[in-house]
């Protein structure tokens, strides 16, 4: 049918209808899971830093510093993944052109 548009309702948890790009959803599920992983890493790093502050043994300190560096590297990877997830979300929503996905490795 030319000219007719079907308006699809978007229903939130309370059963109210909202526009598809309403202010209720800022983060995709993919982004949310990555952010949760980043928070978990931060908590683990805080625990390691507390151990590092309490431990005087040089060998233990080296091991703790190595573990902290591994967490930093993992965090850098998660931040890159979150940025790519954001771009994918923006393309899916139509806010960025599909060409924005080129070269992101996904």
Biopython code that builds the backbone (N, CA, C, O; Angstrom):
import numpy as np
from Bio.PDB.StructureBuilder import StructureBuilder

atoms = [
    (1, "UNK", "N", (0.840, -1.184, 0.000)),
    (1, "UNK", "CA", (0.000, 0.000, 0.000)),
    (1, "UNK", "C", (0.880, 1.241, 0.000)),
    (1, "UNK", "O", (1.575, 1.527, 0.975)),
    (2, "UNK", "N", (0.841, 1.943, -1.064)),
    (2, "UNK", "CA", (1.662, 3.138, -1.200)),
    (2, "UNK", "C", (1.119, 4.232, -0.292)),
    (2, "UNK", "O", (-0.085, 4.481, -0.233)),
    (3, "UNK", "N", (2.032, 4.869, 0.404)),
    (3, "UNK", "CA", (1.646, 5.999, 1.231)),
    (3, "UNK", "C", (1.209, 5.648, 2.639)),
    (3, "UNK", "O", (1.172, 6.525, 3.502)),
    (4, "UNK", "N", (0.877, 4.388, 2.900)),
    (4, "UNK", "CA", (0.454, 4.048, 4.261)),
    (4, "UNK", "C", (1.665, 3.578, 5.064)),
    (4, "UNK", "O", (2.516, 2.840, 4.566)),
    (5, "UNK", "N", (1.718, 4.015, 6.294)),
    (5, "UNK", "CA", (2.811, 3.626, 7.183)),
    (5, "UNK", "C", (2.210, 2.968, 8.408)),
    (5, "UNK", "O", (1.241, 3.459, 8.986)),
    (6, "UNK", "N", (2.795, 1.864, 8.788)),
    (6, "UNK", "CA", (2.373, 1.200, 10.007)),
    (6, "UNK", "C", (3.225, 1.718, 11.140)),
    (6, "UNK", "O", (4.453, 1.671, 11.071)),
    (7, "UNK", "N", (2.593, 2.206, 12.166)),
    (7, "UNK", "CA", (3.335, 2.701, 13.323)),
    (7, "UNK", "C", (3.443, 1.545, 14.315)),
    (7, "UNK", "O", (2.450, 1.082, 14.876)),
    (8, "UNK", "N", (4.692, 1.094, 14.514)),
    (8, "UNK", "CA", (4.925, -0.019, 15.430)),
    (8, "UNK", "C", (5.061, 0.505, 16.849)),
    (8, "UNK", "O", (5.870, 1.398, 17.104)),
    (9, "UNK", "N", (4.278, -0.040, 17.781)),
    (9, "UNK", "CA", (4.389, 0.423, 19.159)),
    (9, "UNK", "C", (5.623, -0.162, 19.840)),
    (9, "UNK", "O", (6.011, -1.300, 19.577)),
    (10, "UNK", "N", (6.223, 0.620, 20.703)),
    (10, "UNK", "CA", (7.322, 0.153, 21.529)),
    (10, "UNK", "C", (6.824, 0.223, 22.961)),
    (10, "UNK", "O", (6.455, 1.292, 23.448)),
    (11, "UNK", "N", (6.815, -0.917, 23.630)),
    (11, "UNK", "CA", (6.250, -0.992, 24.967)),
    (11, "UNK", "C", (7.370, -1.183, 25.970)),
    (11, "UNK", "O", (8.205, -2.073, 25.810)),
    (12, "UNK", "N", (7.396, -0.350, 27.009)),
    (12, "UNK", "CA", (8.412, -0.523, 28.047)),
    (12, "UNK", "C", (7.889, -1.459, 29.137)),
    (12, "UNK", "O", (6.792, -2.004, 29.014)),
    (13, "UNK", "N", (8.657, -1.643, 30.187)),
    (13, "UNK", "CA", (8.328, -2.605, 31.248)),
    (13, "UNK", "C", (7.010, -2.276, 31.947)),
    (13, "UNK", "O", (6.351, -3.185, 32.453)),
    (14, "UNK", "N", (6.611, -1.020, 31.990)),
    (14, "UNK", "CA", (5.367, -0.637, 32.657)),
    (14, "UNK", "C", (4.177, -0.705, 31.704)),
    (14, "UNK", "O", (3.048, -0.429, 32.108)),
    (15, "UNK", "N", (4.412, -1.065, 30.459)),
    (15, "UNK", "CA", (3.331, -1.177, 29.495)),
    (15, "UNK", "C", (2.973, 0.139, 28.822)),
    (15, "UNK", "O", (1.955, 0.213, 28.134)),
    (16, "UNK", "N", (3.781, 1.179, 28.999)),
    (16, "UNK", "CA", (3.518, 2.458, 28.357)),
    (16, "UNK", "C", (4.158, 2.462, 26.979)),
    (16, "UNK", "O", (5.209, 1.854, 26.775)),
    (17, "UNK", "N", (3.533, 3.139, 26.045)),
    (17, "UNK", "CA", (4.100, 3.230, 24.707)),
    (17, "UNK", "C", (5.024, 4.435, 24.627)),
    (17, "UNK", "O", (4.670, 5.538, 25.042)),
    (18, "UNK", "N", (6.215, 4.203, 24.084)),
    (18, "UNK", "CA", (7.226, 5.255, 23.925)),
    (18, "UNK", "C", (7.725, 5.259, 22.493)),
    (18, "UNK", "O", (7.629, 4.244, 21.803)),
    (19, "UNK", "N", (8.252, 6.369, 22.040)),
    (19, "UNK", "CA", (8.864, 6.366, 20.712)),
    (19, "UNK", "C", (10.091, 5.451, 20.708)),
    (19, "UNK", "O", (10.693, 5.209, 21.754)),
    (20, "UNK", "N", (10.456, 4.949, 19.533)),
    (20, "UNK", "CA", (11.553, 3.984, 19.436)),
    (20, "UNK", "C", (12.881, 4.550, 19.885)),
    (20, "UNK", "O", (13.737, 3.794, 20.345)),
    (21, "UNK", "N", (13.084, 5.829, 19.771)),
    (21, "UNK", "CA", (14.337, 6.442, 20.208)),
    (21, "UNK", "C", (14.098, 7.293, 21.449)),
    (21, "UNK", "O", (14.611, 8.406, 21.561)),
    (22, "UNK", "N", (13.322, 6.761, 22.365)),
    (22, "UNK", "CA", (13.024, 7.477, 23.600)),
    (22, "UNK", "C", (14.248, 7.601, 24.487)),
    (22, "UNK", "O", (15.310, 7.061, 24.177)),
    (23, "UNK", "N", (14.093, 8.307, 25.581)),
    (23, "UNK", "CA", (15.216, 8.567, 26.472)),
    (23, "UNK", "C", (15.455, 7.440, 27.465)),
    (23, "UNK", "O", (16.312, 7.581, 28.338)),
    (24, "UNK", "N", (14.746, 6.346, 27.370)),
    (24, "UNK", "CA", (14.866, 5.276, 28.352)),
    (24, "UNK", "C", (16.015, 4.322, 28.072)),
    (24, "UNK", "O", (16.527, 3.705, 29.006)),
    (25, "UNK", "N", (16.438, 4.176, 26.829)),
    (25, "UNK", "CA", (17.475, 3.199, 26.482)),
    (25, "UNK", "C", (18.677, 3.914, 25.879)),
    (25, "UNK", "O", (18.627, 4.404, 24.751)),
    (26, "UNK", "N", (19.741, 3.965, 26.639)),
    (26, "UNK", "CA", (20.947, 4.613, 26.154)),
    (26, "UNK", "C", (22.013, 3.607, 25.748)),
    (26, "UNK", "O", (22.855, 3.909, 24.901)),
    (27, "UNK", "N", (21.991, 2.416, 26.337)),
    (27, "UNK", "CA", (23.064, 1.443, 26.182)),
    (27, "UNK", "C", (22.476, 0.142, 25.645)),
    (27, "UNK", "O", (21.461, -0.342, 26.146)),
    (28, "UNK", "N", (23.123, -0.421, 24.620)),
    (28, "UNK", "CA", (22.667, -1.705, 24.088)),
    (28, "UNK", "C", (23.045, -2.822, 25.065)),
    (28, "UNK", "O", (23.854, -2.619, 25.971)),
    (29, "UNK", "N", (22.463, -3.980, 24.873)),
    (29, "UNK", "CA", (22.808, -5.120, 25.729)),
    (29, "UNK", "C", (24.279, -5.484, 25.591)),
    (29, "UNK", "O", (24.932, -5.848, 26.570)),
    (30, "UNK", "N", (24.791, -5.385, 24.380)),
    (30, "UNK", "CA", (26.213, -5.674, 24.153)),
    (30, "UNK", "C", (27.086, -4.701, 24.944)),
    (30, "UNK", "O", (28.033, -5.105, 25.620)),
    (31, "UNK", "N", (26.753, -3.416, 24.846)),
    (31, "UNK", "CA", (27.518, -2.414, 25.590)),
    (31, "UNK", "C", (27.391, -2.641, 27.095)),
    (31, "UNK", "O", (28.367, -2.512, 27.833)),
    (32, "UNK", "N", (26.200, -2.974, 27.537)),
    (32, "UNK", "CA", (25.965, -3.196, 28.963)),
    (32, "UNK", "C", (26.814, -4.342, 29.506)),
    (32, "UNK", "O", (27.386, -4.232, 30.591)),
    (33, "UNK", "N", (26.897, -5.433, 28.760)),
    (33, "UNK", "CA", (27.702, -6.562, 29.235)),
    (33, "UNK", "C", (29.185, -6.215, 29.244)),
    (33, "UNK", "O", (29.920, -6.658, 30.127)),
    (34, "UNK", "N", (29.625, -5.433, 28.281)),
    (34, "UNK", "CA", (31.032, -5.014, 28.253)),
    (34, "UNK", "C", (31.310, -4.074, 29.422)),
    (34, "UNK", "O", (32.348, -4.188, 30.074)),
    (35, "UNK", "N", (30.394, -3.148, 29.691)),
    (35, "UNK", "CA", (30.585, -2.239, 30.823)),
    (35, "UNK", "C", (30.604, -2.993, 32.151)),
    (35, "UNK", "O", (31.354, -2.633, 33.059)),
    (36, "UNK", "N", (29.784, -4.035, 32.267)),
    (36, "UNK", "CA", (29.804, -4.857, 33.487)),
    (36, "UNK", "C", (31.160, -5.541, 33.644)),
    (36, "UNK", "O", (31.684, -5.640, 34.754)),
    (37, "UNK", "N", (31.724, -6.011, 32.541)),
    (37, "UNK", "CA", (33.046, -6.642, 32.588)),
    (37, "UNK", "C", (34.118, -5.619, 32.989)),
    (37, "UNK", "O", (35.043, -5.948, 33.732)),
    (38, "UNK", "N", (33.993, -4.395, 32.502)),
    (38, "UNK", "CA", (34.947, -3.343, 32.871)),
    (38, "UNK", "C", (34.836, -3.040, 34.363)),
    (38, "UNK", "O", (35.854, -2.867, 35.034)),
    (39, "UNK", "N", (33.617, -2.973, 34.886)),
    (39, "UNK", "CA", (33.437, -2.744, 36.329)),
    (39, "UNK", "C", (34.042, -3.878, 37.145)),
    (39, "UNK", "O", (34.669, -3.644, 38.178)),
    (40, "UNK", "N", (33.851, -5.093, 36.681)),
    (40, "UNK", "CA", (34.424, -6.255, 37.373)),
    (40, "UNK", "C", (35.953, -6.174, 37.388)),
    (40, "UNK", "O", (36.591, -6.459, 38.402)),
    (41, "UNK", "N", (36.521, -5.784, 36.259)),
    (41, "UNK", "CA", (37.975, -5.603, 36.197)),
    (41, "UNK", "C", (38.448, -4.543, 37.181)),
    (41, "UNK", "O", (39.471, -4.712, 37.846)),
    (42, "UNK", "N", (37.702, -3.454, 37.270)),
    (42, "UNK", "CA", (38.072, -2.387, 38.194)),
    (42, "UNK", "C", (38.082, -2.892, 39.642)),
    (42, "UNK", "O", (38.987, -2.570, 40.413)),
    (43, "UNK", "N", (37.070, -3.682, 40.000)),
    (43, "UNK", "CA", (37.011, -4.227, 41.354)),
    (43, "UNK", "C", (38.191, -5.160, 41.623)),
    (43, "UNK", "O", (38.784, -5.128, 42.701)),
    (44, "UNK", "N", (38.525, -5.989, 40.634)),
    (44, "UNK", "CA", (39.676, -6.893, 40.798)),
    (44, "UNK", "C", (40.971, -6.100, 40.931)),
    (44, "UNK", "O", (41.840, -6.448, 41.730)),
    (45, "UNK", "N", (41.097, -5.026, 40.139)),
    (45, "UNK", "CA", (42.298, -4.191, 40.209)),
    (45, "UNK", "C", (42.398, -3.493, 41.558)),
    (45, "UNK", "O", (43.493, -3.367, 42.106)),
    (46, "UNK", "N", (41.274, -3.039, 42.101)),
    (46, "UNK", "CA", (41.295, -2.404, 43.420)),
    (46, "UNK", "C", (41.766, -3.387, 44.484)),
    (46, "UNK", "O", (42.539, -3.026, 45.371)),
    (47, "UNK", "N", (41.296, -4.631, 44.395)),
    (47, "UNK", "CA", (41.724, -5.647, 45.357)),
    (47, "UNK", "C", (43.223, -5.918, 45.225)),
    (47, "UNK", "O", (43.922, -6.071, 46.226)),
    (48, "UNK", "N", (43.707, -5.975, 43.987)),
    (48, "UNK", "CA", (45.142, -6.188, 43.779)),
    (48, "UNK", "C", (45.963, -5.013, 44.310)),
    (48, "UNK", "O", (47.026, -5.210, 44.898)),
    (49, "UNK", "N", (45.469, -3.797, 44.103)),
    (49, "UNK", "CA", (46.188, -2.622, 44.613)),
    (49, "UNK", "C", (46.244, -2.630, 46.136)),
    (49, "UNK", "O", (47.252, -2.237, 46.724)),
    (50, "UNK", "N", (45.160, -3.080, 46.779)),
    (50, "UNK", "CA", (45.153, -3.181, 48.239)),
    (50, "UNK", "C", (46.174, -4.222, 48.699)),
    (50, "UNK", "O", (46.892, -4.002, 49.675)),
    (51, "UNK", "N", (46.239, -5.358, 47.994)),
    (51, "UNK", "CA", (47.248, -6.382, 48.312)),
    (51, "UNK", "C", (48.646, -5.822, 48.107)),
    (51, "UNK", "O", (49.545, -6.065, 48.911)),
    (52, "UNK", "N", (48.822, -5.080, 47.038)),
    (52, "UNK", "CA", (50.122, -4.497, 46.705)),
    (52, "UNK", "C", (50.574, -3.529, 47.799)),
    (52, "UNK", "O", (51.748, -3.507, 48.170)),
    (53, "UNK", "N", (49.641, -2.736, 48.309)),
    (53, "UNK", "CA", (49.972, -1.772, 49.357)),
    (53, "UNK", "C", (50.341, -2.475, 50.667)),
    (53, "UNK", "O", (51.146, -1.964, 51.445)),
    (54, "UNK", "N", (49.746, -3.650, 50.906)),
    (54, "UNK", "CA", (49.975, -4.352, 52.172)),
    (54, "UNK", "C", (51.166, -5.294, 52.113)),
    (54, "UNK", "O", (51.688, -5.682, 53.158)),
    (55, "UNK", "N", (51.607, -5.669, 50.926)),
    (55, "UNK", "CA", (52.659, -6.682, 50.791)),
    (55, "UNK", "C", (54.028, -6.028, 50.628)),
    (55, "UNK", "O", (54.221, -5.169, 49.768)),
    (56, "UNK", "N", (54.968, -6.446, 51.461)),
    (56, "UNK", "CA", (56.317, -5.880, 51.404)),
    (56, "UNK", "C", (57.282, -6.784, 50.643)),
    (56, "UNK", "O", (58.380, -6.347, 50.295)),
    (57, "UNK", "N", (56.903, -8.025, 50.379)),
    (57, "UNK", "CA", (57.773, -8.982, 49.695)),
    (57, "UNK", "C", (57.973, -8.566, 48.237)),
    (57, "UNK", "O", (56.998, -8.464, 47.493)),
    (58, "UNK", "N", (59.210, -8.324, 47.819)),
    (58, "UNK", "CA", (59.458, -7.862, 46.433)),
    (58, "UNK", "C", (58.957, -8.837, 45.367)),
    (58, "UNK", "O", (58.432, -8.413, 44.338)),
    (59, "UNK", "N", (59.115, -10.133, 45.606)),
    (59, "UNK", "CA", (58.656, -11.120, 44.609)),
    (59, "UNK", "C", (57.128, -11.076, 44.475)),
    (59, "UNK", "O", (56.597, -11.123, 43.366)),
    (60, "UNK", "N", (56.436, -10.985, 45.598)),
    (60, "UNK", "CA", (54.967, -10.910, 45.572)),
    (60, "UNK", "C", (54.526, -9.618, 44.886)),
    (60, "UNK", "O", (53.550, -9.617, 44.135)),
    (61, "UNK", "N", (55.233, -8.531, 45.137)),
    (61, "UNK", "CA", (54.899, -7.254, 44.503)),
    (61, "UNK", "C", (55.063, -7.336, 42.984)),
    (61, "UNK", "O", (54.244, -6.789, 42.244)),
    (62, "UNK", "N", (56.112, -8.012, 42.518)),
    (62, "UNK", "CA", (56.309, -8.181, 41.070)),
    (62, "UNK", "C", (55.149, -8.975, 40.466)),
    (62, "UNK", "O", (54.630, -8.630, 39.405)),
    (63, "UNK", "N", (54.756, -10.040, 41.159)),
    (63, "UNK", "CA", (53.643, -10.860, 40.664)),
    (63, "UNK", "C", (52.344, -10.044, 40.628)),
    (63, "UNK", "O", (51.581, -10.126, 39.665)),
    (64, "UNK", "N", (52.099, -9.260, 41.679)),
    (64, "UNK", "CA", (50.890, -8.435, 41.723)),
    (64, "UNK", "C", (50.917, -7.368, 40.628)),
    (64, "UNK", "O", (49.896, -7.096, 39.995)),
    (65, "UNK", "N", (52.082, -6.769, 40.409)),
    (65, "UNK", "CA", (52.202, -5.768, 39.332)),
    (65, "UNK", "C", (51.968, -6.398, 37.966)),
    (65, "UNK", "O", (51.360, -5.777, 37.094)),
    (66, "UNK", "N", (52.442, -7.622, 37.772)),
    (66, "UNK", "CA", (52.212, -8.323, 36.501)),
    (66, "UNK", "C", (50.717, -8.594, 36.310)),
    (66, "UNK", "O", (50.194, -8.438, 35.206)),
    (67, "UNK", "N", (50.034, -8.997, 37.376)),
    (67, "UNK", "CA", (48.590, -9.233, 37.290)),
    (67, "UNK", "C", (47.844, -7.931, 37.001)),
    (67, "UNK", "O", (46.888, -7.916, 36.226)),
    (68, "UNK", "N", (48.284, -6.842, 37.627)),
    (68, "UNK", "CA", (47.662, -5.540, 37.350)),
    (68, "UNK", "C", (47.846, -5.131, 35.896)),
    (68, "UNK", "O", (46.918, -4.618, 35.270)),
    (69, "UNK", "N", (49.033, -5.356, 35.362)),
    (69, "UNK", "CA", (49.281, -5.010, 33.959)),
    (69, "UNK", "C", (48.404, -5.849, 33.029)),
    (69, "UNK", "O", (47.912, -5.347, 32.018)),
    (70, "UNK", "N", (48.208, -7.123, 33.369)),
    (70, "UNK", "CA", (47.319, -7.971, 32.566)),
    (70, "UNK", "C", (45.883, -7.438, 32.607)),
    (70, "UNK", "O", (45.185, -7.457, 31.593)),
    (71, "UNK", "N", (45.444, -6.964, 33.773)),
    (71, "UNK", "CA", (44.103, -6.384, 33.875)),
    (71, "UNK", "C", (43.996, -5.104, 33.054)),
    (71, "UNK", "O", (42.966, -4.845, 32.432)),
    (72, "UNK", "N", (45.057, -4.307, 33.051)),
    (72, "UNK", "CA", (45.052, -3.078, 32.237)),
    (72, "UNK", "C", (44.920, -3.400, 30.752)),
    (72, "UNK", "O", (44.185, -2.736, 30.022)),
    (73, "UNK", "N", (45.642, -4.427, 30.319)),
    (73, "UNK", "CA", (45.567, -4.830, 28.903)),
    (73, "UNK", "C", (44.157, -5.335, 28.575)),
    (73, "UNK", "O", (43.616, -5.029, 27.513)),
    (74, "UNK", "N", (43.574, -6.100, 29.482)),
    (74, "UNK", "CA", (42.217, -6.608, 29.265)),
    (74, "UNK", "C", (41.219, -5.449, 29.210)),
    (74, "UNK", "O", (40.276, -5.472, 28.419)),
    (75, "UNK", "N", (41.431, -4.444, 30.049)),
    (75, "UNK", "CA", (40.543, -3.286, 30.060)),
    (75, "UNK", "C", (40.654, -2.521, 28.741)),
    (75, "UNK", "O", (39.643, -2.088, 28.189)),
    (76, "UNK", "N", (41.870, -2.353, 28.239)),
    (76, "UNK", "CA", (42.039, -1.663, 26.953)),
    (76, "UNK", "C", (41.269, -2.400, 25.850)),
    (76, "UNK", "O", (40.634, -1.772, 25.003)),
    (77, "UNK", "N", (41.331, -3.741, 25.868)),
    (77, "UNK", "CA", (40.600, -4.531, 24.885)),
    (77, "UNK", "C", (39.092, -4.332, 25.039)),
    (77, "UNK", "O", (38.379, -4.180, 24.047)),
    (78, "UNK", "N", (38.612, -4.331, 26.277)),
    (78, "UNK", "CA", (37.175, -4.145, 26.510)),
    (78, "UNK", "C", (36.714, -2.750, 26.076)),
    (78, "UNK", "O", (35.614, -2.606, 25.541)),
    (79, "UNK", "N", (37.527, -1.738, 26.297)),
    (79, "UNK", "CA", (37.171, -0.379, 25.880)),
    (79, "UNK", "C", (37.061, -0.321, 24.359)),
    (79, "UNK", "O", (36.148, 0.310, 23.827)),
    (80, "UNK", "N", (37.982, -0.973, 23.660)),
    (80, "UNK", "CA", (37.914, -1.022, 22.195)),
    (80, "UNK", "C", (36.646, -1.738, 21.744)),
    (80, "UNK", "O", (35.975, -1.291, 20.814)),
    (81, "UNK", "N", (36.316, -2.855, 22.403)),
    (81, "UNK", "CA", (35.092, -3.591, 22.065)),
    (81, "UNK", "C", (33.846, -2.745, 22.330)),
    (81, "UNK", "O", (32.888, -2.795, 21.559)),
    (82, "UNK", "N", (33.853, -1.965, 23.422)),
    (82, "UNK", "CA", (32.707, -1.120, 23.737)),
    (82, "UNK", "C", (32.526, -0.037, 22.677)),
    (82, "UNK", "O", (31.402, 0.265, 22.275)),
    (83, "UNK", "N", (33.619, 0.537, 22.232)),
    (83, "UNK", "CA", (33.536, 1.560, 21.194)),
    (83, "UNK", "C", (32.972, 0.980, 19.899)),
    (83, "UNK", "O", (32.169, 1.627, 19.226)),
    (84, "UNK", "N", (33.391, -0.236, 19.547)),
    (84, "UNK", "CA", (32.860, -0.883, 18.336)),
    (84, "UNK", "C", (31.381, -1.215, 18.497)),
    (84, "UNK", "O", (30.604, -1.089, 17.550)),
    (85, "UNK", "N", (30.991, -1.643, 19.707)),
    (85, "UNK", "CA", (29.580, -1.943, 19.973)),
    (85, "UNK", "C", (28.739, -0.679, 19.834)),
    (85, "UNK", "O", (27.619, -0.726, 19.324)),
    (86, "UNK", "N", (29.279, 0.449, 20.289)),
    (86, "UNK", "CA", (28.580, 1.724, 20.175)),
    (86, "UNK", "C", (28.361, 2.075, 18.698)),
    (86, "UNK", "O", (27.268, 2.486, 18.309)),
    (87, "UNK", "N", (29.390, 1.912, 17.892)),
    (87, "UNK", "CA", (29.261, 2.226, 16.468)),
    (87, "UNK", "C", (28.222, 1.309, 15.823)),
    (87, "UNK", "O", (27.397, 1.772, 15.035)),
    (88, "UNK", "N", (28.253, 0.004, 16.150)),
    (88, "UNK", "CA", (27.250, -0.918, 15.593)),
    (88, "UNK", "C", (25.843, -0.482, 15.987)),
    (88, "UNK", "O", (24.933, -0.508, 15.159)),
    (89, "UNK", "N", (25.657, -0.078, 17.254)),
    (89, "UNK", "CA", (24.341, 0.375, 17.705)),
    (89, "UNK", "C", (23.905, 1.602, 16.913)),
    (89, "UNK", "O", (22.758, 1.680, 16.472)),
    (90, "UNK", "N", (24.802, 2.552, 16.731)),
    (90, "UNK", "CA", (24.451, 3.773, 16.009)),
    (90, "UNK", "C", (24.101, 3.479, 14.547)),
    (90, "UNK", "O", (23.226, 4.129, 13.975)),
    (91, "UNK", "N", (24.784, 2.502, 13.943)),
    (91, "UNK", "CA", (24.453, 2.109, 12.559)),
    (91, "UNK", "C", (23.076, 1.462, 12.537)),
    (91, "UNK", "O", (22.258, 1.770, 11.670)),
    (92, "UNK", "N", (22.815, 0.561, 13.492)),
    (92, "UNK", "CA", (21.509, -0.109, 13.528)),
    (92, "UNK", "C", (20.370, 0.880, 13.742)),
    (92, "UNK", "O", (19.279, 0.696, 13.201)),
    (93, "UNK", "N", (20.614, 1.922, 14.523)),
    (93, "UNK", "CA", (19.584, 2.931, 14.771)),
    (93, "UNK", "C", (19.451, 3.926, 13.623)),
    (93, "UNK", "O", (18.505, 4.714, 13.585)),
    (94, "UNK", "N", (20.398, 3.888, 12.689)),
    (94, "UNK", "CA", (20.353, 4.788, 11.547)),
    (94, "UNK", "C", (21.009, 6.132, 11.808)),
    (94, "UNK", "O", (20.862, 7.054, 11.006)),
    (95, "UNK", "N", (21.720, 6.258, 12.899)),
    (95, "UNK", "CA", (22.387, 7.524, 13.217)),
    (95, "UNK", "C", (23.749, 7.647, 12.538)),
    (95, "UNK", "O", (24.289, 8.746, 12.413)),
    (96, "UNK", "N", (24.302, 6.513, 12.098)),
    (96, "UNK", "CA", (25.559, 6.503, 11.344)),
    (96, "UNK", "C", (25.342, 5.695, 10.081)),
    (96, "UNK", "O", (24.510, 4.787, 10.066)),
    (97, "UNK", "N", (26.075, 6.006, 9.017)),
    (97, "UNK", "CA", (25.936, 5.221, 7.789)),
    (97, "UNK", "C", (26.593, 3.842, 7.952)),
    (97, "UNK", "O", (27.488, 3.685, 8.783)),
    (98, "UNK", "N", (26.164, 2.852, 7.179)),
    (98, "UNK", "CA", (26.755, 1.509, 7.269)),
    (98, "UNK", "C", (28.271, 1.516, 7.030)),
    (98, "UNK", "O", (28.978, 0.625, 7.500)),
    (99, "UNK", "N", (28.759, 2.506, 6.311)),
    (99, "UNK", "CA", (30.196, 2.583, 6.049)),
    (99, "UNK", "C", (30.998, 2.764, 7.345)),
    (99, "UNK", "O", (32.201, 2.506, 7.364)),
    (100, "UNK", "N", (30.354, 3.197, 8.405)),
    (100, "UNK", "CA", (31.045, 3.382, 9.690)),
    (100, "UNK", "C", (31.527, 2.051, 10.246)),
    (100, "UNK", "O", (32.418, 2.023, 11.095)),
    (101, "UNK", "N", (30.942, 0.933, 9.774)),
    (101, "UNK", "CA", (31.344, -0.392, 10.233)),
    (101, "UNK", "C", (32.590, -0.905, 9.517)),
    (101, "UNK", "O", (33.226, -1.852, 9.978)),
    (102, "UNK", "N", (32.938, -0.284, 8.398)),
    (102, "UNK", "CA", (34.092, -0.761, 7.627)),
    (102, "UNK", "C", (35.362, -0.650, 8.450)),
    (102, "UNK", "O", (35.649, 0.391, 9.041)),
    (103, "UNK", "N", (36.109, -1.729, 8.480)),
    (103, "UNK", "CA", (37.401, -1.721, 9.148)),
    (103, "UNK", "C", (37.347, -1.904, 10.646)),
    (103, "UNK", "O", (38.377, -1.779, 11.309)),
    (104, "UNK", "N", (36.163, -2.200, 11.218)),
    (104, "UNK", "CA", (36.116, -2.379, 12.672)),
    (104, "UNK", "C", (36.379, -3.823, 13.079)),
    (104, "UNK", "O", (36.464, -4.117, 14.272)),
    (105, "UNK", "N", (36.509, -4.727, 12.116)),
    (105, "UNK", "CA", (36.861, -6.107, 12.426)),
    (105, "UNK", "C", (35.716, -6.943, 12.963)),
    (105, "UNK", "O", (35.952, -8.048, 13.451)),
    (106, "UNK", "N", (34.476, -6.453, 12.893)),
    (106, "UNK", "CA", (33.369, -7.259, 13.398)),
    (106, "UNK", "C", (32.584, -7.915, 12.308)),
    (106, "UNK", "O", (31.619, -8.627, 12.584)),
]
sb = StructureBuilder()
sb.init_structure("model")
sb.init_model(0)
sb.init_chain("A")
sb.init_seg("    ")
for serial, (resi, resn, name, xyz) in enumerate(atoms, 1):
    if name == "N":
        sb.init_residue(resn, " ", resi, " ")
    sb.init_atom(name, np.array(xyz, "f"), 0.0, 1.0, " ", f" {name:<3s}", serial, name[0])
structure = sb.get_structure()
